[in-house]
Amino acid sequence: MVKLYNSGIYLVNGTDIVPCDENVAHLPSPEVAKKGTMAYSILEAHNTSGDMKKLKIRFDAMTSHDITFVGIVQTAKASGMEKFPVPYVLTNCHNSLCAVGGTINEDDHVFGLSAAKKYGGIYVPPHQAVIHQYMRETMAGCGRMILGSDSHTRYGALGTMAIGEGGGELVKQLLCDTYDVNYPDVVAIYLDGKPQPGVGPQDIALAIIGAVFKNGYVKNKVMEFVGPGVSSMYTDYRNGVDVMTTETTCLTSIWRTDDDTKAYLASHGRLDMYKELNPADTAYYDGCVYVDLSSVKPMIALPFHPSNVFEIDALNENLSDILHAIEAEAQNFVGDAKVDFHMTDKIVNGKLTVQQGIIAGCAGGTYSNIMEAAHIMENANIGNDEYTLSVYPSSMPVYMDLVKKGAISTLMSCGAVLKTAFCGPCFGAGDTPANNAFSVRHTTRNFPSREGSKPGVGQLSAVALMDARSIAATSANGGVLTSATKYADGYVVPDYVYDDAAYKARVFQGYQAPVQGADLQYGPNIKDWPEMSALTDNILLKVCSKIMDDVTTTDELIPSGETSSYRSNPLGLAEFTLSRRDPQYVGRSKVVDKLEKARVAGDALPELAELYAQIATISPDVASSDIEIGSMIYCKKPGDGSAREQAASCQRVIGGLANICEEYATKRYRSNVMNWGMIPFQMVAMPEFEVGDYIYIPNIKHAIDNDMSSIKAYVLGETVKEITLYIADMTDDEKSIVKAGCLINYNRNR
């Protein structure tokens, strides 16, 4: 079904795979042939450094939603921004319910509109479109690059290299700076054959994720979709595969384009955005994922990760064993918490029963997914028992055509509930299941608690990812898990008719047309960033959390869901840091922050006298008043998942000064750590320190400016224990940002 190559490959004539371990003497060198990839030409066109090994990228457009744009605008404003230099789309699809926290969600929306007016932006009001559907419909185009403050910023199927990053990277673009990254490896995703009837884009995506996530095959690399199988899928289908590439931890994606891409753009009034993209006659790739589309069957990603994939039929044949393993994983996740959660109790008469179905967002809520679902459910109903089904079309234009085609009334008559464009089910702010319930969703993620449950107070439900077609089949079967192939009958989705009347009526188009005299409108929850101090030559870190899980997601670092209401209030949001994973972390870090503020004020710190005495044996010439004090977390592999910068900024505003880890799960989280003035330490050895220990690191600024490969640090206690840390490659700007204390300070200093 999916095959990974052990070496680099050449792609010849767009169809022939030639592994490098075969005779390739007649082919150009990899260094020459890598220029034949689509990725190379697009990156070269957007690179301002003149050095393709060290890229400095400027993007054609940017986008943010209402969880992130307030902080980005506030940061850029504090750094001296006067206008939006590129089209910047502010969508309102995450906090659009305005149901939690009084006025604060709508206050953020008012702020966003005022920012679009003041700085010349594009403002998409709540319920009009989810962020990525709007960008597909109006902004993506062949050969372009788009940056978004959401991890699922992916428009590769439309010929656009799109990257999801933390807000700091968008701030740099707003200040006319660049996105700096080493030239990435490029991996060919070779698609062959065509999908079977009943197999949808989520099935293809999950098959790929299952093959490449755990081994890191495409981590921080470009996934370049090539091969004849690309043209077996229409563009709306390709979009559904593409958006899920985020779950592989790749950097970005790009697809070859064809007449169907051209027709998609033309139907959206943007024919001028089309151009043919294909690899050169000979192109070199750093790896290859071969996918036989015809062999992919309906898939399910069981809790608690999109890579935990099974064929639906295989799961149904081995329910007890597989679900027992999920229960064990859940117990490991909740630890000592008293949580009533089971999966095996959902096996009834040998079949797996489901309590909820969701089709939503940038992955599930597309026109073709919902049309297919409606066709499968025609003349069926979901029944009047526990099972429920909610469907969220991804934009008003999609919703309008579904109404005209009759799909909406079909779904409603089956018992489904139709809702507006909203990303809530993807991150725990909409349709949270009941405790001990099992939800199947065509959304993007199924991390622990991402559906909204709270294990810390005894609430836990679980989500599996499935394609809309199989969710419809499950719904038609009364909530019994069912593969869509059982309902496949050769149905062909009718052509989509795009009508942007709703956008014309409601979207504020302010790019290069700011409103004279407009000013930012603040609500009482919108707060400025607190002051953050510059890095000193020597630092003292207190270990405030130590997490030994294989992966720590951004949802664990800062939970999603109801906490989103506080994302415009840095200190308010920081109260939730690690709340679902280590609830004592915030209190520990605040104690450290008080020590640092006392040090800056010149106060004596008698409670640290013994530590200072030990430090004097290491650095006798360093005054205790010159040693910056900060909190630190250790995780084996932090940062899988969301791009949101708050996973790092929340640590920083309550005293965080560093992370130590074995490796960072994603580039974007490591970038967030640096943009918020924290040091991204790593270590090879197992951590021989515990929560409450202090770690002294002398001459840290000198190390950052010189040799970061081996940094001496000292665990203080009854004895002094030397450990070795290191910092992976940083750009000169990143070093300057960390030393300045954060991106805001760095820009102010300039």
URGI-V353148 format. One record per residue. RES is the residue in one small letter. NEAR is the number of other C-alpha atoms within 8 Angstrom. Layout:
res->RES near->NEAR
res->RES near->NEAR
This chain:
res->m near->7
res->v near->10
res->k near->7
res->l near->9
res->y near->11
res->n near->5
res->s near->10
res->g near->12
res->i near->14
res->y near->14
res->l near->14
res->v near->11
res->n near->8
res->g near->12
res->t near->8
res->d near->8
res->i near->8
res->v near->10
res->p near->10
res->c near->10
res->d near->6
res->e near->6
res->n near->6
res->v near->8
res->a near->5
res->h near->5
res->l near->6
res->p near->7
res->s near->6
res->p near->8
res->e near->6
res->v near->8
res->a near->13
res->k near->11
res->k near->10
res->g near->14
res->t near->14
res->m near->13
res->a near->11
res->y near->10
res->s near->10
res->i near->12
res->l near->10
res->e near->8
res->a near->6
res->h near->11
res->n near->12
res->t near->8
res->s near->8
res->g near->5
res->d near->6
res->m near->9
res->k near->6
res->k near->10
res->l near->15
res->k near->12
res->i near->11
res->r near->12
res->f near->12
res->d near->9
res->a near->11
res->m near->13
res->t near->14
res->s near->14
res->h near->14
res->d near->16
res->i near->11
res->t near->12
res->f near->12
res->v near->13
res->g near->10
res->i near->12
res->v near->10
res->q near->10
res->t near->11
res->a near->14
res->k near->9
res->a near->9
res->s near->11
res->g near->9
res->m near->10
res->e near->6
res->k near->8
res->f near->12
res->p near->8
res->v near->10
res->p near->11
res->y near->12
res->v near->11
res->l near->15
res->t near->15
res->n near->16
res->c near->16
res->h near->12
res->n near->12
res->s near->12
res->l near->7
res->c near->11
res->a near->6
res->v near->9
res->g near->8
res->g near->7
res->t near->7
res->i near->14
res->n near->15
res->e near->9
res->d near->10
res->d near->14
res->h near->12
res->v near->10
res->f near->13
res->g near->13
res->l near->10
res->s near->12
res->a near->13
res->a near->16
res->k near->14
res->k near->14
res->y near->10
res->g near->15
res->g near->18
res->i near->14
res->y near->14
res->v near->14
res->p near->10
res->p near->10
res->h near->13
res->q near->12
res->a near->16
res->v near->17
res->i near->13
res->h near->10
res->q near->12
res->y near->11
res->m near->10
res->r near->10
res->e near->8
res->t near->8
res->m near->8
res->a near->14
res->g near->11
res->c near->13
res->g near->10
res->r near->12
res->m near->13
res->i near->14
res->l near->14
res->g near->14
res->s near->16
res->d near->13
res->s near->13
res->h near->10
res->t near->13
res->r near->16
res->y near->16
res->g near->14
res->a near->14
res->l near->14
res->g near->16
res->t near->16
res->m near->16
res->a near->14
res->i near->14
res->g near->14
res->e near->15
res->g near->15
res->g near->14
res->g near->12
res->e near->9
res->l near->14
res->v near->12
res->k near->12
res->q near->13
res->l near->13
res->l near->11
res->c near->8
res->d near->8
res->t near->9
res->y near->11
res->d near->9
res->v near->8
res->n near->7
res->y near->8
res->p near->8
res->d near->9
res->v near->12
res->v near->14
res->a near->13
res->i near->13
res->y near->12
res->l near->14
res->d near->13
res->g near->10
res->k near->10
res->p near->12
res->q near->10
res->p near->8
res->g near->12
res->v near->15
res->g near->13
res->p near->11
res->q near->15
res->d near->15
res->i near->12
res->a near->13
res->l near->14
res->a near->12
res->i near->10
res->i near->13
res->g near->12
res->a near->11
res->v near->11
res->f near->14
res->k near->8
res->n near->6
res->g near->9
res->y near->7
res->v near->13
res->k near->11
res->n near->12
res->k near->12
res->v near->15
res->m near->15
res->e near->14
res->f near->13
res->v near->15
res->g near->11
res->p near->10
res->g near->13
res->v near->13
res->s near->8
res->s near->9
res->m near->10
res->y near->9
res->t near->11
res->d near->9
res->y near->12
res->r near->12
res->n near->13
res->g near->15
res->v near->13
res->d near->13
res->v near->13
res->m near->13
res->t near->15
res->t near->12
res->e near->13
res->t near->12
res->t near->14
res->c near->14
res->l near->12
res->t near->15
res->s near->16
res->i near->16
res->w near->13
res->r near->15
res->t near->15
res->d near->9
res->d near->6
res->d near->10
res->t near->13
res->k near->12
res->a near->9
res->y near->9
res->l near->13
res->a near->9
res->s near->10
res->h near->10
res->g near->6
res->r near->10
res->l near->11
res->d near->4
res->m near->9
res->y near->11
res->k near->8
res->e near->8
res->l near->12
res->n near->10
res->p near->12
res->a near->10
res->d near->9
res->t near->13
res->a near->14
res->y near->14
res->y near->16
res->d near->11
res->g near->13
res->c near->14
res->v near->12
res->y near->12
res->v near->12
res->d near->12
res->l near->14
res->s near->9
res->s near->8
res->v near->13
res->k near->9
res->p near->17
res->m near->14
res->i near->14
res->a near->14
res->l near->14
res->p near->13
res->f near->11
res->h near->11
res->p near->17
res->s near->12
res->n near->10
res->v near->12
res->f near->10
res->e near->10
res->i near->13
res->d near->8
res->a near->8
res->l near->10
res->n near->10
res->e near->6
res->n near->8
res->l near->12
res->s near->8
res->d near->7
res->i near->9
res->l near->10
res->h near->10
res->a near->8
res->i near->11
res->e near->11
res->a near->8
res->e near->8
res->a near->9
res->q near->8
res->n near->7
res->f near->6
res->v near->11
res->g near->6
res->d near->4
res->a near->9
res->k near->6
res->v near->9
res->d near->9
res->f near->10
res->h near->8
res->m near->11
res->t near->9
res->d near->6
res->k near->10
res->i near->12
res->v near->8
res->n near->4
res->g near->5
res->k near->11
res->l near->11
res->t near->10
res->v near->14
res->q near->12
res->q near->14
res->g near->14
res->i near->14
res->i near->15
res->a near->19
res->g near->17
res->c near->15
res->a near->15
res->g near->15
res->g near->14
res->t near->15
res->y near->13
res->s near->9
res->n near->13
res->i near->15
res->m near->11
res->e near->12
res->a near->13
res->a near->13
res->h near->9
res->i near->12
res->m near->15
res->e near->9
res->n near->5
res->a near->7
res->n near->11
res->i near->15
res->g near->7
res->n near->5
res->d near->4
res->e near->6
res->y near->13
res->t near->10
res->l near->12
res->s near->11
res->v near->13
res->y near->13
res->p near->17
res->s near->19
res->s near->14
res->m near->14
res->p near->11
res->v near->12
res->y near->11
res->m near->9
res->d near->12
res->l near->12
res->v near->10
res->k near->7
res->k near->7
res->g near->8
res->a near->13
res->i near->11
res->s near->8
res->t near->11
res->l near->14
res->m near->10
res->s near->8
res->c near->12
res->g near->11
res->a near->12
res->v near->9
res->l near->11
res->k near->8
res->t near->11
res->a near->16
res->f near->15
res->c near->12
res->g near->13
res->p near->15
res->c near->14
res->f near->12
res->g near->16
res->a near->14
res->g near->8
res->d near->8
res->t near->10
res->p near->13
res->a near->6
res->n near->10
res->n near->11
res->a near->12
res->f near->13
res->s near->14
res->v near->13
res->r near->15
res->h near->15
res->t near->14
res->t near->10
res->r near->11
res->n near->16
res->f near->12
res->p near->9
res->s near->12
res->r near->15
res->e near->20
res->g near->13
res->s near->13
res->k near->10
res->p near->12
res->g near->8
res->v near->6
res->g near->10
res->q near->12
res->l near->14
res->s near->15
res->a near->14
res->v near->13
res->a near->14
res->l near->15
res->m near->15
res->d near->17
res->a near->16
res->r near->14
res->s near->14
res->i near->18
res->a near->13
res->a near->17
res->t near->14
res->s near->14
res->a near->12
res->n near->10
res->g near->10
res->g near->13
res->v near->11
res->l near->13
res->t near->11
res->s near->11
res->a near->15
res->t near->10
res->k near->8
res->y near->8
res->a near->10
res->d near->5
res->g near->5
res->y near->7
res->v near->4
res->v near->7
res->p near->4
res->d near->4
res->y near->6
res->v near->6
res->y near->9
res->d near->8
res->d near->7
res->a near->7
res->a near->11
res->y near->10
res->k near->7
res->a near->6
res->r near->8
res->v near->11
res->f near->10
res->q near->8
res->g near->13
res->y near->13
res->q near->6
res->a near->8
res->p near->13
res->v near->9
res->q near->5
res->g near->5
res->a near->9
res->d near->8
res->l near->8
res->q near->7
res->y near->9
res->g near->9
res->p near->6
res->n near->8
res->i near->10
res->k near->8
res->d near->7
res->w near->7
res->p near->6
res->e near->4
res->m near->8
res->s near->6
res->a near->10
res->l near->10
res->t near->11
res->d near->11
res->n near->13
res->i near->13
res->l near->12
res->l near->14
res->k near->14
res->v near->16
res->c near->12
res->s near->10
res->k near->10
res->i near->9
res->m near->6
res->d near->8
res->d near->6
res->v near->11
res->t near->14
res->t near->12
res->t near->15
res->d near->12
res->e near->11
res->l near->14
res->i near->13
res->p near->14
res->s near->12
res->g near->12
res->e near->8
res->t near->10
res->s near->10
res->s near->12
res->y near->11
res->r near->13
res->s near->13
res->n near->11
res->p near->15
res->l near->9
res->g near->8
res->l near->14
res->a near->12
res->e near->8
res->f near->10
res->t near->15
res->l near->13
res->s near->15
res->r near->10
res->r near->7
res->d near->8
res->p near->9
res->q near->7
res->y near->12
res->v near->14
res->g near->7
res->r near->9
res->s near->14
res->k near->10
res->v near->8
res->v near->13
res->d near->14
res->k near->8
res->l near->10
res->e near->12
res->k near->8
res->a near->11
res->r near->12
res->v near->8
res->a near->6
res->g near->7
res->d near->7
res->a near->6
res->l near->9
res->p near->5
res->e near->5
res->l near->7
res->a near->8
res->e near->7
res->l near->9
res->y near->9
res->a near->8
res->q near->10
res->i near->10
res->a near->10
res->t near->7
res->i near->6
res->s near->8
res->p near->7
res->d near->5
res->v near->8
res->a near->6
res->s near->6
res->s near->8
res->d near->9
res->i near->12
res->e near->12
res->i near->13
res->g near->16
res->s near->15
res->m near->14
res->i near->12
res->y near->11
res->c near->15
res->k near->13
res->k near->14
res->p near->14
res->g near->17
res->d near->13
res->g near->9
res->s near->10
res->a near->13
res->r near->13
res->e near->11
res->q near->8
res->a near->15
res->a near->12
res->s near->12
res->c near->14
res->q near->12
res->r near->12
res->v near->12
res->i near->12
res->g near->13
res->g near->13
res->l near->14
res->a near->14
res->n near->14
res->i near->12
res->c near->13
res->e near->10
res->e near->8
res->y near->11
res->a near->11
res->t near->11
res->k near->9
res->r near->11
res->y near->17
res->r near->11
res->s near->9
res->n near->15
res->v near->15
res->m near->14
res->n near->13
res->w near->14
res->g near->15
res->m near->15
res->i near->10
res->p near->11
res->f near->12
res->q near->13
res->m near->12
res->v near->6
res->a near->4
res->m near->5
res->p near->6
res->e near->4
res->f near->7
res->e near->8
res->v near->9
res->g near->7
res->d near->11
res->y near->11
res->i near->12
res->y near->13
res->i near->12
res->p near->10
res->n near->8
res->i near->11
res->k near->11
res->h near->8
res->a near->10
res->i near->10
res->d near->8
res->n near->6
res->d near->8
res->m near->12
res->s near->8
res->s near->8
res->i near->10
res->k near->10
res->a near->12
res->y near->11
res->v near->13
res->l near->13
res->g near->8
res->e near->4
res->t near->5
res->v near->9
res->k near->7
res->e near->8
res->i near->8
res->t near->9
res->l near->13
res->y near->11
res->i near->11
res->a near->8
res->d near->5
res->m near->7
res->t near->7
res->d near->6
res->d near->6
res->e near->10
res->k near->11
res->s near->9
res->i near->16
res->v near->17
res->k near->12
res->a near->13
res->g near->15
res->c near->16
res->l near->13
res->i near->10
res->n near->13
res->y near->12
res->n near->9
res->r near->9
res->n near->5
res->r near->4
